[in-house]
Amino acid sequence: MIVALRIEELCLARGERRLLAGFSLALEAGEAIALTGPNGAGKTTLLRSVAGLIRPLCGAIRFDGGEGRLDADDARRFGCHLLGHQDGLKSGRSAGEELDFQVRWTGGTTDAAQGAAERLGLTRLLGLPVRALSAGQRRRLALARLAASHRPLWLLDEPLAPLDAAHRILVGELMSEHLGRGGLILAAVHDPLPILAREVGLAGAP
Amino acid sequence: MIGVLLKRELALAWGRGGGAALAVGFLACASVMLPLSLGPEPARLARVASGVAWVVLALASLLSLERMFERDFEDGALDLLCLGPLPLEVVATVKCLAQWVVVGAPLALATPIAAIALGAKPQAAPLLTLAAALGGLAFAFVGGAGAALALASRRGGLLIALIVLPLLTPPVIFGGAAVESFQIGLPWLAPLLMLGAYALAAAALTPFAMAAACRNALS
């Protein structure tokens, strides 16, 4: 169980371009951070490096549990949700099949997947192929995975972008519940999050 | 957890580029074309039947490799697979096994039919099926390694063929030798065992290469 995320003196680059240098951040259980900054500032790269998909040039990313430091690999494999622009939903399969796989793969159950689908107003859509869903419905399907399988650290990349106003409020409720259970949220955003969040700005490349 | 993943991979392999139907169809077309180019004399065809069946089998196995990792890479599912409970090496193994079940097994059943139609001895059918199944295992794992290495490159399919075909040569040699020896009454066990050894070595070693290639493509 992750109770804190610590990023220390992190340097990140994409190709030849240096994005972050000496970046530090601490996130505690029950807390949300909104990462802001212009396009290309490195928000997505930072989230992906926390998820372990991109190796930093220097610095450290640490996950603390209740009794000291966690193994980073274990923390990511069992305690971390990443929601990016690409949601990994296969367009040819049905929404129900894909949600069930994603939830069970990340440690949830079929019942929890059904419950989350109901909560996000997706029950009616589960029989449709993913390609028939709108951008907003697709995003809700991806968010249902987060709601259904409990993992403490949520790494969100523009989570609200395609959602309408009513569903933004609903997702805000899901986020508050997650924080209430001791969850952590690190979100890259352009619009403000519908919950209380500390804002951390990335300056962007000079 | 492996079951959850295997179920998905089987469904995806089945839907990928026509799955089994395309590979078996290719095998059938290629073995029908051979008599057209070589001429219809049965004696000449019978001599090359099992060898040709092996080459066609290797080519048919290449068909749906391109999408093995590429689809997951493009739509973000590879990120999700990285953040799951099983190491990426196990994920890669499950993908290759699914490929083997969906493409390799139907091909293993179709290969003896093609070979016999060309004039191979019907008694060779069980051995040919076994050898094609072992060969298919090697093709799936070596092919998976090629598919993972070609990730994030344009025109990956061509690159996969170039990477994979040289590595498919040993199973073609051993498999062809086993069937040929059986037909002319020579000992055939040794080449079959070599084929099995190659398939098992591929299954044991390539998952590490696939996982490393996937991580590299993501970062």
Interface residues (C-beta under 8 A of the other chain):
Chain A: R48 A51 G52 L53 I54 R55 R76 R77 F78 C80 H81 L82 G84 H85 Q86 D87 G88 L89 K90 S91 G92 R93 E97 F101 Q102 R104 W105 T106 G107
Chain B: M1 V4 L5 K7 R8 A11 L12 G15 R71 D72 E74 D75 G76 A77 L78 D79 L80 L81 C82 L83 G84 P85 L218 S219
